[in-house]
């Protein structure tokens, strides 16, 4: 019997729950129905006209409707998830997980989706309007990042209509970062408004001055020249301060760009420093090894995309060893089949490797087609973050780190492993090395393979910033030779210093001289430099070089 | 050190020699084997190797596709068409050699070819000397009209100027400040010269225009993108007009995305970026950036839908995209077929005289017409990049815009007129009333 009692009680509980649900659903329905007749409902048909101006009108009405459904609808529109059907005069929201909601009620859409469903289209003017509208609607969102974005979009739109929402958000805000952004947004509205008293404007200018970035500078530009004396003075002072600040950070930024360009140059040149610098082979097909590495990355990503989409963030890690093997193997094959017959004949080597580079390019063009291939950036390689006054992009940062690792690993390999020792022995004095029992032919092949393999890994990294096409390698070959020659043949440290010097010099010249003249200036500088020091910056000294 | 001097010194010669060798090898295998006497030969002069192969290979395929379609309909004048494909290997002097070979040795009736302006300039003397016909399918800088050449791509007034007009309009964002960024060669330089003159005629001040050129294949855009950002934060709406050439675009757009420049802040309108170029990019960070063309694959039109379907069947690739220069090739091909049928012969002089006035449907729902200046009428569309790599039309001109060979905004060219029907002249000076007046 006790069991039955318990069952009965369970049953009652269930019935009670069901009843509660029913009441809730009815109440919910009632609430939405009462909202139906408002401006929100009136505005919806505007989205079905497929005209930018009608969409703008509807958007305006919805933003001002005060309905709870407004924010999700506008967000859906911003994310291109708002759909309409002209035939059925329906506006539907597609949720992030692919379900359809009726925009009029916010409830799941019953019945089969209309056949002529298509997205409500946007243009940049609408996107700007939307961002401003969403800014005032999402200032109270639970997620601090959303609130921050909202404050930023109000800062940009300087829309006085957002002021009441802004004041409310300011009073409630706890997060220091968001609060600062909200204060800046309020200051922007004050500065933009014609009626605000001068004292308020001066205070607002102080807030903007402390922000100190380019957006702040842009905002200060809109203050008219005929403003009251104290406002004009505060503006001039703030502009001067921001300009000084920006100039300082500009230098840091150039340094960073130079470092980043230098690391790309180093990465491309480091394999050449082995084949050309250590072995003395003028390898015009070096760029194509880089290209092979990039195509390996593409193939790896294609396989991951179709078979194991979850592994996408690791695609580069998987591609690295493969690119090394592919490019290294091709390198060894080239050395064994062509280059070994041409040692000591630089002109013939040059021509032969140039021919090989054309063959490789055309082979890749035949296999993969002549168009660019899309190599995606894993999530940890996209985007940027602010460091003080400069913007650091993740892909550049990781490439610098990666170049450092490759450089140290290569240095360690040459210094501490047996293969490294033999390589140095062979390149310094071939006959003596052979006399002590080193198989020089095998070492030649391995050294060339190592240089090519490293070019292959460089290709993995370069696929993240450049386009993957059969011509990829051509763009790097001249720069690579420049770095190696400038740094000093046969010396990895020279390559490092050479790459970074050229990168930074290029980036400091570019703002003044422009990209074309900057490049010419660097070339002229190198020509003059090697007139003076024909063996580059860090020349090897002594008998070793005669080998 | 001796070693290191070699690469720089020997490179050009080595390159030329090998490219020539590669070219010869290609021709040996060219599709000229069929020697049936009753065919009309059509020359295809597009680079299949070298830097321009990325763009031009598609056009070679397009001509082969059109020939295939035409032969299914029974050919022209009762004869089958036969393609003669050569590979000028992105080597400008080789273009002239290959053109001569096509006309003199293979006796082709018409040539479809060239992409870069420098390759077109290289073959011009050959077409004049041997009196043949060239259809040139790519948007270019204008300032030219030749008797033997028919330009089916856009002149500046059919692409650059309408795009700028759109950006100046309310829907385009009321742009007041302009960055003109391009690759350093003749097309961007001339286009930007025209645009600068046009913008100034619209009251844009000098300090609101920033001009920037970069070398071919420029890969490190960090400084320039941050300069653009700086230029754009002067309190006025700013836009970038990009004449950046093919390969340099991918790193440029990647850098824009990474530095967080959104289309809503600083829109970029490009004249050389289409579906093919976007295929190598993740376009999600680029949504809202613009491109101006006369055709987009996304245009909803029955003729376009059929063309895309047939093209994908022909190439056996259901994902193969279509683009603007392809459409220009198609229009040019159809115009040539109509002109030959109307003239009843493939004789170059007769076809050249018949072509002006010939109409052929374009793929966006209109009918393009060959004008006396050897340019055609086209609609101008501004498209927005979508997340899937296609472009969505956000604006278009009402009706078709006639191509203008000589721009009205440059002092040297505004008095010139091209008319091969009544004036029989490509650069008639309306002031001195003389043919061959000053051209810039």
Interface residues (C-beta under 8 A of the other chain):
Chain A: X52 X80 X121 X122 X123 X124 X125 X127 X128 X131 X214 X215 X217 X218 X219 X220 X221 X222 X253 X254 X257 X260 X261 X264 X276 X280 X282 X284 X346 X347 X350 X351 X354 X355 X358 X361 X362 X365 X369 X370 X371 X372 X373 X374 X376 X377 X382 X383 X384 X391 X393 X394 X395 X396 X465 X466 X467 X468 X469 X470 X471 X474 X475 X481 X484 X485 X489 X506 X507 X510 X511 X514 X515 X516 X519 X530 X534 X535
Chain B: X1 X2 X3 X4 X6 X7 X8 X10 X11 X14 X15 X18 X19 X22 X48 X49 X51 X53 X54 X57 X58 X170 X171 X172 X173 X184 X212 X213 X214 X215 X217 X218 X219 X220 X222 X223 X224 X226 X227 X229 X230 X233 X234 X235 X236 X247 X249 X250 X251 X254 X255 X257 X258 X259 X260 X263 X264 X267 X276 X277 X279 X280 X281 X282 X285 X288 X384 X387 X392 X394
